[in-house]
Amino acid sequence: NAAGLKQLAASSGLDTSVLDFEEIRLNREKYSHKRTVGQFLFLEHELMISSFHADLEIAASVSGSVEVERWAQGATLWNQVKDVQGRTLSHRPDALFTLRFVNAPEGQQRSNFLYEADRGTSNLTRIKEKFESHLRFFMVGEHVKRYGIRKLRAVLVETISAERERQMRDVAAGLAAQVPLAGMIFWFSSTGEPKENKAAFSQRWLCSADERARSLLD
């Protein structure tokens, strides 16, 4: 419940004012399979999303030139999309956010991102299916219809270890052999990095197309 989540968040040093409890309630459906294990996974997953959101808001407020213009998460973002074989794929990103660069020329002020918090609980086959649904969603233009955004900068995938990050980059590289977009659209990072490399706007994101580290401000 909300009280338990607040207590767990506070014990982890997280500012509970950044938690959107209505979105968290909707998102709980993801982990309803086993009550005790599911609740624990749900709390860890939600805290990971909220921690990223909090870091993002703090970095934006410190910068003075970047605003988090939009943040959405949970079931309000869930959709379905058909693949080329006609199969129905679930499209369920954890969050969508828009950064606005206040000093940039009009028409160049906004960057849109999807965010995925990976706790290492899904096998790589499931991860591949998730990436495929993202690719198909963008390729048929559903991001315009469903989210009202014309362009997506990247799908950010944050995971819990460097090894898990490497595995998922390999999955994206495999998809890029057939769909080159996969090599550039998925950006990966892990929470296991040194603290100084985890700032929200640091160059902490890698994709499978090259070895250049990227920032959300790029």
N, C-alpha and C positions, 0 to 999 in steps of 0.2 A: 504494500500500500504506500501512499504518499509519505506517511510519517516514517516508515521503515527506510524508504529510499533517501529521504532527507538525512536520517541518522547515518546511513552508510556513506552518503556523499560527504557529510561533514567530517566523518572519521577519516576520509581519504584526503581531506584538505581542499575539497572542491567547494566553490561558492554556490550554494543551493539556489541563489536567486536566478541563475541561468537555466534552471531546469523547467521545462514546459511539461507540467504533469498531465495535461490533457493529451498531448502528443504521445507521451510515454504510455498512458493508459491504452491508447489505440494500438501502439506498437507491440503491446504485450501478446497479441495474438500469435506472433511469430514463435513464442516459446511456451505454448500451452500444452505440449505433448506429454510432459511429465511434471507434475506440480512442483516437487521440491527441486529437482535438477533444473527444470525449466525456469523457475523463479530466480535461481542463482545465476544462470546464464543470462537471463533477461536483465538483471540488475547490472552485471558486469558490462554487458553490451551497451546499455543505456548510459552508464557512467562514462564509457569510452567516447560515445557520441557527444555527451555533454561537456566532457573535458576538452575535446577538440573545439566545440562551439565557444566555450569560455576563453580558450587561448586565442581564438580568432577575434573575438570581440575586444579583448584586452589589447592585442597587437594593433587593431584598427584604431582604437582610441588613443594609443600612444603615438601612432604615426602622424595623425593630424591631417593626412591627405588621402586616407582610404576609409570608406564606410562599409559596414556590412548592411547593405540595403535590403536584403531579403534573406530570411532563413526559414526553411520548412523541413519537417521531418515526419517520418512515420507513415501511417496508412493513407494520409491525404495525397501521397505521391505514388501510390501503388496503381499499376496498370497491367495490361496484357498486350502482347504483340505477336503477330504471326511470323514464323520464319519462312524461308523460301520453299520449304516442303509443306507448308500449311499447318505445321504444329503450333499450338498455342504456348507461348513462353510467358512466364511471370516476369514482370519488371518491377522490382521493389527496392529502389535505392534507399539508403538510410537517411540521407539528407540532401537537400538542394540549397545552395546559397549563391548570392550575387554580391560581388565586390564592386563598389563604385569608386572610381579614381577622380576625386573632385577637381583636380587641376588639369585633367586631360581634355582634349577637344571634344565637343559634342559628337556623339557617334562612336567614340572610342573610350567612353568612360566606364563601361561595364564588362566584367568577366563573370561568366556563369560556370559553376562547378557542381557535380554530383559527388557525394561522399559515401564511402562504404567503410564501416568498422568491422574488421575481420578478427575474430577471437580464435581462429584456428580450429573451429568445430566442424567445418564443412570439408568434405574430401575434394580433391582437385577436379574430379569429374563435375561435381556440383559448381565449383568455381568457374569452370569452363562454360557451363550452361548460363551462369549469371553474366559472364562477359559477353557471351553470344547475344543474350537478350538486350544488353546495353547497345551493342553494335547495331542490331536490327532496329531498335527503337530510334536511334539517330538516323540511320540510313533511309528509313521511310518517312522521316519528318515528324514523328510523334512528339518530339520535344517542343515543337512549335505549337501543336494543337493542345497538348496536355499541360504544358508548363508555361506557355506564353513566352518562350525565349527563342531567339533566332539562331543563336550560336552557342555551342558549349565548348568551354576551354579544355576541360579534362574531367575524367572520372578519377577522383582521388581514392586510393585504396590503402588504408592504414591498417597494419597488422601488428602482431605482438613480438615478432622476432625477425632477425636478418635472414634466417634460413627459410622461414615461411614467405618472406618478401621475395626471395630469390625464386622459390617455387612458382609463385604467382606471376612473376615476370616471365618465367619460362612458358607458362600457359599462354600469356599474351603474345609472346614471340611465335608460338605455334599457330595461333589464330592469324597473326600478321602475315604468315606465308600465303594465306588465302585472301585475307582482307587487310591490306596495308594499314588502314586506319587504326587497327588494334595496336600497332607498334607505337603510335603517338598519343592516342586518346587516354590510355590508362597510365596513371602516375602512381608509383608505389613508395611507401615509406613504412618504417616500423617504430613502435614506441620503445624499442630496446636500444635506440641510439643514445649517445651521450647527451646529457641535458642541454648543453649549449647548442646542439644541432637540432633541437626539437621546437624551437620558436616557430610560431605560426607562419611567419613570412621568411624564414630561412630557406636556403637552397637545400632542401631535404628530400625532394621528390625525384624519382628515377623512372624512366619508361624503358621499354624493351628495344626501341629503335636505335638508341645510342647510349653513351655513358655520361652525358651531360646532366649535371644536377640542376633541377628547376625550382623556382620559387613561385608562389601564387601571384607575385607581383610582376612576373615576366610577361 
